[in-house]
Amino acid sequence: MTEIVLMSDPKVAAVPVRECGEQLVDVRGGGALLVDERKRLDTAGAFAHLREGVLDRLLTAQAQLPRGMRLLFVEGYRPPALQRHYFDEYAAELRAEHPDWAAERIRSAASRYVSPPEIAPHSAGAAVDLTLADDEGRELDLGTRMNASPEESAGACYTQADTIGVDARRHRDVLSTALSAAGLVNYPTEWWHWSYGDCYWALQTGAAAALYGPRELG
């Protein structure tokens, strides 16, 4: 198996950001994407925003899906303060379970599931959490629930996990093929997390710099 580069790796933080100034847009406009409402309580609808270039690539990917399948968008932009809350909360859980772990080990383990706030793709509007649905909007089986942690899923949340069923593997492969062809990259510990234009994307693709850095909505 190819070695996984975690978000906490210093190589990710070392990628320069050359902010291109692209706007955050609401993906619900026009109805081209199927948007799940599980994040609907999010103030200002921040969850439904992405950079324009990321949304364009999602629509390109959706057009390549087999008949009867659609992308199901769950979360895009995440305000920096919320990202820090998620990261600190998960790190605290790990610290309580493993009081003997050093701070750097906690940070590394936490980054399998939540990106460190300073380089988080979601806070740049560059990342999207999504899955597949059928034409009726019913979520398809991809092996775990979205946002399942490595501990909860016994590692089945990893994109290339070999402990999932045949249908789930097929669906993950379909999702990966379409999104990769559209220029997005996956975070290998989370089958649902894909991004374009952020520091992790730049490192994985060999780009000289990230296109998008963390920003506030509005």
N, C-alpha and C positions, 0 to 999 in steps of 0.2 A: 504494500500500500504506500502511495506517495505520502511523504511527511507533510503533516498539516501545519501551516503557518497560522498561529493564533493572532487575534487582534492585539494582544498585549506584546507581541514581538517588537523589539526596538526598531526593526526594519520598517515596520508599518508607520510608526511615529516619525521616522526619518524622511519619509516621502514629502517633498515640498508641495505646497498648495498654491496654485495660480488661479485664484478665483475668477471665473469667467463672467460672473454677474447674472447668470441665467435665473429667471424668476421661478418661484414655487407656484405651481398651478394646482387647482382642485381637480382631481381625476374623475370626480362625479359629473363634471360638465359634459354634456353630449351623450352620456349613457353608453359610451363605447366599451367601458369596462364594467364587469359585475363587481360591485363593492359590497363586501360583508359589513354588517352594521354592529359587530361585536364591540367596536371601539367608539360607538356613537356618542357615548357620554363624554368623550374627550372635548374639552372646551375649545371653541372656535373651529372645530372640525379639523384640527391640525393633522390628524392621522391620515386624512384623505388628500394630502398634498405631496407633490413630488417636483423635482426639477423638470423642466420641459423636455430635456433630452432623455431623461429616464422614462417618462411617460411615452414618448415617441417610440422608444425601443420595446416597451411592453406591448404596444399596439402592433408593432411588427411581429413580435413573438406570437401574439394571439392569432394572427393571420396564418401562422404556420402550423397551428395545432390540428390534429386529426378532427374530422367531422364529429360533432357530438360533444366536444370538449371546449371549455372556456377557462380563461384565467379567473380566479377568484381573489380579488385584492382585499387584504385585511388591514395592513398598516404601512404607511410610508413615512412621512416626516414625524419626528419626535423632538419636542423642544429640549434644548440642552439640560435644563433643570430636571426634567422628567427622566432623561437618560441617566443623569447622575444618581437620581433616586433609585432607579432600577438596579444600577450597578452596585451601589452601596448596600442595598437591601440583600441582593444575592450574595455579595461578599460576606456580609454579616452572618448569613445562614451557613456558609461554608466554614467561617471562623468558629462558629458555635459547634459544628460537627467535627472539626479538626483543629482543636486548640493548639496542637503541636506544630502546625504548619507555619512556616515563615511568611512574612507579608508578601513577598514576591510570588510565592507559590499560590497564595490565596488569589492574588491579582491574575495570575496566569489561568488558574482554574476557573475563576469567575468569567474570564474573557471567552471561554468556550460557549457561553450562553448569553452574555450581555457585553457589548463593546465598551471599553474604557471611554469615558465621556469626551476626552480631548480629541479622539480620532473617530468617534462614532459615525458611521455612514448615515444612520437614520437622522441624526441632527444636522446633516448637510443636505437633507432632502434627496440623497443619492441611493438610498436603500429601500427595498420593499419586501414585506413579508406577504407571501401569497401561496395559493395552492391551486388545485384544479377542481372544476365543477362540471356537471353535465349540462345539457341545454336547458334543463328545468331549474338550474341553480343549486342542485344538490351536490354537496361536497363529496369528492371521490376519496377513496382510501389511499393514503400515502404512507401508511405504516405506523404513524404516531399522530397524536393530536399536534396541532401547531403550537409552538412554544413549549413543547415537552423538554424538560431539562435532561442532561446526560444521566443524572442519577435516577430520575423518574422512569426514563425509557430504557435503562440499562444499555445506553449507547445507540439505541435504534434511531435516535434523532440525527445521527451522523448520516450525511447524504448517501454514502456508499456502504452503509451498514448491511451485513449479510444475514441479519436475523429477521427480516421482514418478509411478508408473503409475496407470491408471484405477482398478483395484481398491483400491490403497492410498489414493487420494484419497477414494473412496467410504467406505472404512472409517474414515478420519479424520473425515469429515463425520458419520457415524453416531455415533461416539464423542463428538464435539464437541456435537452436537445434544442428546444425552441428558444429558451432564454439565452443559452450560450451563443447560438447563431445570431441573435440580435445584439450581441456585444456585452451582455451582463456577465458577472462572475458570481459564483456561489461561495458562501462561507461554509466550508465542509462539515462543520459541526452542527449545522442547522439546514436541513433540506429546503426549508421555506424561505431562507434569506438570500436575496440576490441584490447586486448593486452595480452601479455604473458611475464613473467619474470621481469616486472617492479615493482615499489613500490606499485602501486595500485593493481596489480595482487596479490602481496604477502599479502597485507592486506586482500583482499577479500577471498583468499584461505587458509589463516592461515600459509603460508610459513614463515620460520624464517627470511628470508632476500630476497631482490630482487637479481636477477641474472645479471641484466644489469643496468648500470648507463649511464648518458649522455656522449656522446663522439662526436668527430669530424670525418667526413668522410675522409678516406685515411690516 
